[in-house]
Amino acid sequence: MKKSLFVIVLFYNLSFSQNLEKNSSLNYHVKVNSTKELTQLINHNFNTDIDKARFLFSWLTSNIRFYSNSNNSTLKDPELIVYYNKDDLKRRRKMINDAIAEKAISSKEGVCIDIAIIFKKVCDLLHIENELIKGYTKMSATDIGIKPKFKNHAWNAVKIDNDWVLIDATYGIKFDSNLLKQVPNFNYFNIAKDKIKLTHYPSDKKWRDFLEQTDLNSFSHLPMVWTPFLESNAKIVSPINGKLNNPKNIFITLKNLESNTDITYKYKQDKHAKNPSVTNSGTYTNIAIDKIKPGVLTLYFNNKSALSYIIAAK
């Protein structure tokens, strides 16, 4: 085992002097079968906590296949844990999470909570201060305006140089159609507060305060924000409410959208996207849509879903 690990470490020592985030040619698909092996690989190749956390994110998003459990879109705690005191409860929960992490890393597949638990366990082994965050995200545009009753997502935070870095390895899984394999989407590593608050709502008040979020009902009424929007520099000026009730016109204003962005729109029932009226004024982009239909309206940036609203029926 030590001999094979040495070979892997030697190979990655030659490669990782390059910038991890910018060099897409790096191969993160090195095979490991336990959190201990992954921790050893990271410790032998990196010195700083930020580089260790970044490679951990890269490895998870490249190697763990996310599978959607269509029968259950909520997070569930173990149904029954028999314990004697708080320390015993903490120990038993750790045992359960350790088993979840090892099963997922061995099978190379899992749901969001499995991926987040692996991230937490490896950070613990690396002695990087971290927290697992549970909360809510929208699954589709039809969730706009619906206040969720149960937590449905999990992600992570790591403390680097006294600052919290927010990370979502599940959202960071991207399939490269040219390479025909998973690759990291670094937009979900060290996510800016003003971006993650559009898509994630923590159940823990500590993290809601950190993101300066209000109540869950307000979050549920935000527009549906897709990855291409987060990848842009755009910010929503108006409308902030994602459900438009019987509008006489649809006028969407964005700020800091790249000037070369091709904007189109489509209602869910339409076959083809159409061009809205777009005017720019300084850093603002004004988008006017004269065709009003009930249902889901999606804006596309360069032919990719970026922002969705629900147009309520008259």
C-alpha positions in Angstrom: 0.0 0.0 0.0 2.8 2.4 0.9 4.5 1.7 -2.4 1.5 2.5 -4.5 0.8 5.6 -2.5 4.4 6.8 -3.1 3.9 6.5 -6.9 0.7 8.5 -6.8 2.3 11.2 -4.6 5.4 11.5 -6.9 3.1 12.0 -9.9 1.1 14.7 -8.3 4.1 16.5 -6.9 5.2 17.0 -10.4 1.8 18.3 -11.5 0.4 20.4 -8.7 3.0 23.2 -8.8 0.6 24.7 -11.3 -2.5 26.7 -10.5 -5.3 24.3 -9.6 -8.1 26.6 -10.4 -6.9 27.8 -13.8 -5.3 24.7 -15.3 -8.1 22.5 -16.5 -5.7 19.9 -17.9 -4.9 18.6 -14.4 -6.1 15.1 -13.7 -8.1 14.9 -10.5 -9.2 11.3 -11.2 -6.5 9.6 -9.0 -8.0 6.6 -7.4 -8.4 6.4 -3.6 -10.8 4.2 -1.7 -11.0 5.8 1.8 -11.0 9.1 3.5 -7.6 8.2 5.1 -6.0 7.6 1.6 -7.4 10.9 0.4 -6.1 12.7 3.4 -2.7 11.2 2.9 -2.6 12.2 -0.7 -3.6 15.8 0.1 -1.1 16.1 3.0 1.8 14.8 0.8 1.2 17.4 -1.9 -0.1 20.6 -0.3 1.0 22.8 2.6 -1.7 25.4 2.9 -5.2 24.9 4.1 -6.7 26.7 1.0 -4.8 24.5 -1.4 -5.8 21.4 0.6 -9.5 22.4 0.6 -9.4 23.3 -3.1 -7.9 19.9 -4.1 -10.5 18.1 -1.9 -13.2 20.0 -3.7 -11.6 19.1 -7.0 -11.3 15.4 -6.2 -14.9 15.1 -5.0 -16.4 16.9 -8.0 -14.3 14.8 -10.3 -14.8 11.4 -8.8 -18.1 11.2 -6.8 -21.1 10.6 -9.0 -24.2 12.5 -7.7 -27.3 10.5 -8.0 -30.8 11.9 -7.4 -33.1 10.0 -5.1 -36.4 10.6 -6.9 -38.4 9.1 -4.0 -36.9 11.5 -1.4 -35.7 15.1 -1.9 -35.3 15.9 1.9 -32.5 15.3 4.3 -33.2 12.9 7.1 -31.4 12.4 10.4 -31.1 8.8 11.7 -34.5 7.7 13.0 -33.2 6.5 16.4 -30.0 6.9 18.3 -29.7 5.4 21.7 -27.2 7.3 23.8 -26.2 7.9 27.5 -25.1 11.5 27.5 -24.1 14.3 25.1 -20.6 13.0 24.6 -22.0 9.6 23.7 -24.5 11.1 21.3 -21.7 13.0 19.6 -19.6 9.9 19.3 -22.4 7.8 17.9 -23.3 10.5 15.3 -19.7 10.6 14.3 -19.7 6.8 13.8 -22.8 7.1 11.6 -21.3 9.9 9.5 -18.0 8.1 9.2 -19.8 5.0 7.8 -21.7 7.2 5.3 -18.4 8.9 4.2 -16.5 5.6 3.7 -19.4 4.0 1.8 -19.8 7.0 -0.6 -16.0 7.3 -1.2 -15.7 3.5 -1.8 -18.7 3.4 -4.2 -17.9 6.7 -5.8 -21.5 7.9 -5.6 -23.8 9.7 -3.2 -26.3 12.4 -2.7 -25.5 15.9 -1.4 -25.4 14.9 2.3 -22.9 12.1 1.5 -20.6 14.4 -0.4 -20.8 17.1 2.3 -20.0 14.5 5.0 -17.0 13.3 3.1 -15.8 16.9 2.8 -16.2 17.4 6.5 -14.5 14.2 7.5 -11.4 14.8 5.4 -11.2 18.4 6.6 -11.3 17.1 10.2 -8.5 14.7 9.4 -6.6 17.6 7.8 -7.2 19.6 11.0 -9.0 22.4 9.0 -11.7 24.1 11.0 -15.0 23.4 9.1 -18.7 23.1 9.5 -21.3 21.1 7.6 -24.3 23.3 6.7 -27.8 22.0 6.1 -30.7 24.0 4.6 -32.8 24.7 1.6 -32.4 25.2 -2.1 -34.9 25.4 -5.0 -35.0 22.3 -7.2 -36.8 24.0 -10.1 -38.5 27.2 -11.1 -41.9 25.7 -10.0 -40.6 26.0 -6.4 -40.7 29.8 -6.6 -43.1 31.1 -3.9 -43.4 27.7 -2.2 -42.0 27.7 1.4 -40.2 24.4 1.9 -41.1 22.3 5.0 -38.1 20.2 5.1 -34.3 20.7 4.6 -33.2 19.4 1.2 -29.5 20.2 0.8 -26.1 20.2 2.5 -22.9 22.0 1.8 -19.7 23.1 3.7 -17.7 26.0 5.1 -14.0 25.9 6.0 -12.1 28.5 7.9 -9.0 29.9 6.1 -7.0 32.6 7.7 -9.9 33.4 10.1 -12.3 33.8 7.2 -15.1 31.4 6.3 -15.0 30.0 2.8 -18.3 28.6 1.5 -18.2 25.5 -0.7 -20.8 23.3 -2.4 -19.1 20.3 -3.9 -22.5 18.9 -5.1 -23.3 22.0 -7.1 -19.6 22.0 -8.2 -20.0 18.7 -10.2 -19.9 19.6 -13.9 -20.0 17.1 -16.8 -17.6 18.0 -19.6 -19.2 16.8 -22.8 -15.9 17.1 -24.7 -13.8 15.2 -22.1 -16.8 12.9 -21.3 -16.1 13.0 -17.6 -16.9 15.1 -14.5 -14.8 18.2 -13.9 -14.8 20.8 -11.1 -16.9 23.9 -11.5 -14.9 26.3 -9.4 -17.8 28.8 -9.2 -18.9 26.7 -6.2 -15.6 26.9 -4.4 -15.3 30.1 -2.2 -18.8 31.2 -3.3 -19.4 34.9 -2.9 -22.0 35.8 -0.2 -24.2 37.8 -2.6 -24.4 34.8 -5.0 -24.9 31.9 -2.6 -27.7 33.8 -0.8 -29.7 33.6 -4.0 -29.6 29.8 -4.1 -29.0 28.5 -0.6 -30.8 29.2 2.7 -29.1 27.7 5.8 -31.3 26.3 8.6 -28.8 27.5 11.2 -29.3 31.1 12.2 -25.5 31.6 12.5 -25.1 31.1 8.8 -28.2 33.1 7.9 -26.8 36.0 9.8 -23.4 35.4 8.0 -25.2 35.7 4.7 -27.5 38.6 5.9 -30.6 36.6 5.0 -34.1 37.2 6.4 -36.9 34.7 6.6 -37.4 31.5 4.6 -40.5 32.9 3.0 -38.6 35.8 1.4 -36.0 33.3 0.2 -38.6 31.1 -1.4 -40.0 34.1 -3.4 -36.7 34.9 -5.0 -36.3 34.2 -8.8 -34.8 30.8 -9.7 -31.1 31.5 -10.4 -29.2 29.0 -12.6 -25.4 28.4 -12.8 -24.8 30.6 -15.9 -26.2 33.6 -13.9 -23.9 32.9 -11.0 -21.0 32.5 -13.5 -21.7 36.0 -14.8 -21.1 39.3 -12.9 -24.8 40.1 -13.1 -26.9 41.2 -10.2 -30.7 41.4 -10.1 -32.0 44.9 -9.7 -35.7 44.2 -10.3 -38.0 42.4 -10.0 -36.7 40.7 -6.8 -39.9 38.8 -6.4 -39.8 35.7 -8.6 -43.5 35.4 -8.9 -45.1 38.1 -11.0 -48.9 38.4 -10.5 -50.8 39.4 -13.6 -48.2 41.8 -14.9 -49.2 44.3 -17.6 -45.6 44.2 -18.9 -42.4 42.4 -18.0 -39.4 44.6 -17.4 -36.3 43.0 -15.9 -33.3 45.1 -14.9 -29.8 43.6 -14.3 -26.6 45.3 -13.2 -23.0 44.5 -14.3 -24.0 41.9 -17.0 -21.2 41.5 -19.5 -22.0 43.6 -22.6 -21.4 40.7 -25.1 -24.0 38.4 -23.4 -26.6 37.2 -25.9 -30.0 37.3 -24.1 -33.0 35.4 -25.2 -36.1 34.2 -23.4 -38.6 31.3 -23.6 -41.8 30.3 -21.8 -41.9 26.7 -20.8 -44.6 25.8 -23.3 -42.8 27.5 -26.2 -40.7 25.5 -28.7 -38.2 28.2 -29.5 -36.5 31.0 -27.6 -37.1 34.6 -28.7 -35.2 37.9 -28.5 -36.4 40.5 -26.0 -35.9 44.2 -26.3 -32.6 45.0 -24.6 -31.2 48.4 -23.8 -28.1 49.3 -21.9 -27.5 52.3 -19.7 -24.2 52.5 -18.1 -23.8 49.3 -16.0 -27.5 48.5 -16.2 -29.2 46.2 -18.7 -32.9 46.6 -19.2 -34.8 43.7 -20.7 -38.4 44.2 -21.9 -40.7 41.3 -22.9 -44.0 42.2 -24.6 -45.4 38.7 -24.9 -47.0 37.8 -21.6 -48.1 34.2 -20.8 -48.8 32.4 -17.6 -46.2 29.8 -16.5 -42.4 29.7 -16.2 -40.4 32.4 -18.0 -36.7 31.8 -18.4 -34.0 34.2 -19.5 -31.0 32.6 -21.3 -27.5 33.9 -21.4 -25.7 32.6 -24.5 -28.3 29.9 -24.9 -28.0 28.7 -21.3 -30.8 28.9 -18.6 -29.8 31.8 -16.4 -32.9 33.3 -14.6 -36.5 32.1 -14.2 -39.7 33.7 -13.0 -43.2 32.5 -12.6 -45.9 34.5 -14.4 -49.2 34.0 -12.5 -52.3 33.4 -14.5 -54.9 36.2 -14.7 
